[in-house]
C-alpha cells in the first residue's frame, strides 16, 4: 500500500484506537481514509491495489 494521502496517517491513528484484530487493521485504515476523504460508500469501488 502506498501511503501518499494525508488521510492515511489520520486514519491510521483513528483505527489504532479501536479494539479490532490486527488482521483487520490494513483494510480498516483504507476504508477509514476513504470515508475521511469524502468517498461515497454507497457507490461501487474498484480496488486498484489488487
Steps between C-alpha positions, in 0.01 A plus 500: 500500500629841406448758774496823305172649620492704821183324612686170537699623799194641672304185411778283642493695825122464518496128421777419747279638776233238420487156653524289183716199404841575348398328176219753449714812540620543138151481352355716777764769438429501126125517557532772764726709274248468215219617727711789631575615144133515410464165325135414434465163669171433321671496160703200378874522543755325281806419707793592274749359749397138431 
